Amino acid sequence: MLSIQNVVKTYGNHVKAVDNLSLQLSAGVVGLIGHNGAGKTSLMQMIATLTRPTSGQILFDGSDIVKKPNAIRQRLGYLPQDFGVYPNLTALEFLRYFAALKGICDSARIRQLLELVNLHEHASRVASTFSGGMRRRLGIAQALLNDPDILIVDEPTAGLDPEERLRFRQLLSEIGFKKLVIVSTHIVSDIENMAGHLAIMRNGKLVAYDTPESFVQQGRGQIWSATVDPQQYDLLSQQVQVLQAQRQTSGISLRIAHPHSPCQGAQIVEPTLEEALMSRRYAVQELAA
């Protein structure tokens, strides 16, 4: 469906935001993970035809979207991180306005989307009274107006409370049953239960692309649990990558990423996805040292 081939995006002073990235994507949810500044937003903006690659190609169903941007624009939904709403418009008026901009004259579709994002009971409320989560859901509704084949969402749960984050993740997961959903985040817990594949970016490069299950498998044997006293902790934290530290009555309970036993009494434990990714990062840093 979407083929990204050797894409480079260079800004002023020869800074490469995206550096020779290639990726083949089809239907499902893809988590785009990386630290702030890793190049995630630059990549998504190029897919959405908001900016052009410096070099390389992006093909959608075989068509070059740089040369023929309308090939993807009519089948694309995009929700940026900073999505603004018109505060004096109701949810219904807001969607009618965006539908008109997209050439859509289907009131039933608008009502359907309000129900999909659980805003149908608030259709007549003005957006200025909405919570952050309700505004994000309104944003996803406008992104779905044209029934897109590709949905791009940048940092979808930023500023949401736990209940809204859960609801939003479930919504994106269901959309991904039939569509290609690209979700950019630096919070692994946002996508670990809905993404079929994860694309890891660092400094503009794609450093890994695999399933969550495969990343967890690669992290096995790398994560350790141990309980140490405060003096041991001070020394140990300078030598190994401590993922979690919690003070308890018996001492300080630790989760540690390391290729071999980091201290006496350490036990291998099953990694979470986030821990598995951190252990992979640690291995990369160790090889580079």
C-alpha positions in Angstrom: 0.0 0.0 0.0 2.7 2.5 1.1 6.3 2.3 -0.1 8.9 4.6 1.4 12.1 4.4 -0.6 15.4 5.9 0.5 13.7 9.1 1.8 15.9 12.0 3.0 14.6 15.2 4.4 17.2 17.9 5.0 16.6 21.3 6.6 18.8 24.3 6.9 22.5 23.9 8.0 22.4 20.4 6.3 20.4 18.9 9.2 18.9 15.5 8.2 15.6 15.1 9.9 15.0 11.9 8.0 18.1 10.0 6.8 17.8 7.4 4.0 14.7 5.7 5.4 13.0 2.8 3.6 9.8 1.1 4.8 7.0 -1.0 3.3 3.6 -0.6 5.0 0.2 -2.3 4.6 -3.1 -2.4 6.5 -2.9 -2.5 10.3 -1.6 -0.3 13.1 2.1 0.8 12.9 3.7 2.4 15.9 6.3 5.0 15.0 8.5 5.3 18.1 11.4 7.6 18.8 12.6 10.4 21.1 11.6 14.0 20.4 13.6 15.1 17.4 14.0 11.5 16.0 12.3 12.5 12.7 8.8 11.0 13.3 6.9 14.2 12.5 9.0 15.1 9.5 8.3 11.6 8.1 4.6 11.8 8.7 4.4 15.3 7.1 6.0 13.9 4.0 3.6 11.0 3.8 0.7 13.6 4.3 2.2 15.7 1.4 2.6 18.7 3.7 6.3 18.8 2.9 8.4 17.2 0.1 11.4 14.8 0.5 14.8 16.2 -0.3 15.4 12.9 -2.1 13.9 9.5 -2.4 10.3 8.4 -3.2 7.1 7.7 -1.4 4.7 5.6 -3.4 1.0 5.0 -2.6 -0.4 2.0 -4.5 2.4 2.6 -7.0 1.9 6.3 -7.5 4.6 8.8 -6.6 2.8 11.1 -4.1 5.4 13.9 -4.7 4.5 14.1 -8.4 0.8 13.2 -7.8 -0.1 14.3 -4.3 -3.8 14.0 -5.0 -3.3 10.2 -5.3 -3.0 10.0 -1.6 -4.7 13.2 -0.3 -8.2 12.0 -1.2 -7.6 8.8 0.7 -5.7 10.2 3.7 -6.8 11.2 7.2 -4.3 13.3 9.3 -4.5 14.3 12.9 -1.5 16.4 13.9 -0.3 16.8 17.5 -1.4 20.4 17.8 -5.0 20.1 16.5 -7.1 23.2 17.0 -10.9 23.5 17.1 -13.1 26.5 16.4 -14.3 27.1 20.0 -17.6 28.7 19.0 -18.7 25.8 16.8 -20.6 22.8 18.0 -19.2 19.3 17.3 -21.8 18.9 14.6 -21.1 22.3 13.0 -17.4 21.6 13.2 -17.7 18.4 11.2 -20.1 19.9 8.7 -17.5 22.7 8.1 -14.7 20.2 7.4 -17.0 18.0 5.4 -17.7 20.9 3.1 -14.0 21.6 2.7 -13.5 18.0 1.7 -16.4 18.1 -0.7 -18.5 15.7 1.4 -22.3 16.1 1.5 -23.3 13.2 3.7 -25.0 14.1 7.0 -25.5 10.5 7.8 -21.7 10.0 7.7 -21.2 12.9 10.1 -23.7 11.4 12.6 -22.0 8.0 12.2 -18.6 9.4 13.0 -20.0 11.3 16.1 -21.2 7.9 17.4 -17.9 6.2 16.5 -15.9 8.7 18.6 -18.6 8.7 21.3 -19.5 12.3 20.9 -23.1 11.8 19.6 -24.5 12.9 22.9 -22.5 16.1 22.8 -23.1 17.0 19.1 -24.8 20.3 20.1 -22.1 21.4 22.6 -19.6 24.1 21.6 -16.0 22.9 21.4 -14.8 25.4 24.0 -16.5 23.2 26.6 -14.8 20.0 25.5 -12.1 18.3 27.5 -8.7 17.6 25.8 -9.8 14.0 25.1 -13.1 15.1 23.5 -11.2 17.5 21.3 -8.8 14.7 20.2 -11.8 12.5 19.4 -13.4 15.3 17.4 -10.1 15.6 15.6 -10.1 11.9 14.7 -13.7 12.2 13.5 -12.7 15.0 11.0 -9.7 12.9 9.9 -12.1 10.0 9.1 -14.7 12.1 7.2 -13.4 10.9 3.8 -13.2 7.2 4.9 -9.4 7.2 4.4 -7.3 4.2 3.6 -4.4 5.7 5.6 -4.8 7.4 8.9 -1.8 9.3 10.4 -2.0 10.4 14.1 0.8 12.3 15.8 1.2 11.9 19.6 -2.5 10.9 20.0 -2.7 10.8 23.8 -0.8 13.9 24.7 -2.5 15.6 27.6 -5.3 13.0 28.0 -6.3 11.4 31.2 -6.0 7.6 31.7 -9.6 6.9 30.8 -9.5 9.0 27.6 -6.1 7.4 26.6 -7.6 3.9 26.9 -10.7 4.9 24.9 -8.6 6.6 22.2 -6.2 3.6 21.9 -9.2 1.3 21.5 -10.7 3.4 18.7 -7.4 3.5 16.7 -7.0 -0.3 17.2 -10.5 -0.9 15.7 -9.8 1.4 12.8 -6.6 -0.5 12.1 -8.6 -3.7 11.4 -9.1 -2.5 7.8 -7.0 0.7 7.4 -3.3 1.6 7.6 -3.0 3.6 10.8 0.4 5.2 11.6 0.7 6.3 15.2 3.6 8.4 16.2 4.6 8.5 19.9 7.5 8.4 22.3 5.3 6.7 24.9 5.5 2.9 24.3 2.5 2.1 26.5 0.3 4.0 24.0 0.8 1.5 21.3 2.0 -1.8 22.8 -1.5 -3.3 22.9 -2.7 -2.1 19.5 0.3 -2.0 17.0 1.0 -4.9 14.8 4.4 -3.5 14.0 6.8 -1.0 15.5 9.1 1.2 13.5 11.9 2.6 15.7 13.6 5.9 14.7 16.7 7.5 16.1 18.4 10.6 14.7 16.4 10.4 11.5 17.2 6.8 10.8 15.0 3.7 10.9 16.9 1.4 13.4 14.4 -1.4 13.7 11.1 -2.6 12.3 9.4 -5.6 13.8 6.4 -6.9 15.7 6.0 -6.2 19.5 6.2 -9.9 20.2 9.6 -10.1 18.4 11.0 -7.2 20.3 10.0 -8.8 23.6 11.6 -12.1 22.5 14.8 -10.2 21.7 14.7 -8.7 25.2 14.5 -12.0 27.0 17.6 -12.7 29.0 18.4 -9.0 29.2 16.2 -7.8 32.0 17.0 -8.5 35.7 15.3 -8.0 39.0 17.3 -7.4 42.2 17.0 -5.8 45.6 20.0 -3.9 47.0 20.8 -1.6 49.8 21.2 2.2 49.2 25.0 2.0 49.0 24.9 -0.8 46.5 22.4 1.2 44.4 24.6 4.2 44.2 27.4 2.1 42.8 25.3 -0.1 40.6 23.4 2.8 39.0 26.7 4.2 37.7 27.6 0.8 36.0 24.3 -0.5 34.5 21.1 0.8 33.0 18.5 0.9 35.8 15.0 0.9 34.3 13.1 1.1 37.6 13.9 1.7 41.2 11.5 1.5 44.1 12.3 1.9 47.8 10.9 -0.9 49.9 11.3 -2.0 53.5 13.8 -4.7 52.4 15.9 -2.3 50.3 15.7 -0.8 46.8 13.9 -3.0 44.3 15.4 -2.7 40.8 14.7 -3.6 37.2 17.9 -3.6 35.2 18.8 -4.0 31.5 22.1 -5.8 31.1 23.4 -8.6 28.9 24.6 -10.6 32.0 23.9 -10.7 35.7 24.5 -7.2 37.0 24.9 -8.1 40.7 24.7 -10.9 43.2 21.2 -12.3 43.7 19.9 -10.8 40.4 17.1 -12.8 38.7 16.1 -12.9 35.1 12.5 -11.6 34.6 10.1 -11.4 31.6 10.5 -8.0 29.9 7.8 -5.6 29.1 7.8 -4.2 25.6 9.3 -0.9 26.9 12.0 -2.8 28.8 12.8 -4.9 25.7 13.2 -1.8 23.6 15.4 -0.2 26.3 17.6 -3.3 26.5 18.0 -3.1 22.7 19.0 0.5 23.0 21.5 -0.5 25.7 23.0 -3.1 23.5 23.4 -0.6 20.7 25.1 1.9 23.0 27.5 -0.8 24.3 28.5 -1.9 20.8 29.2 1.7 20.0 31.3 2.3 23.1 
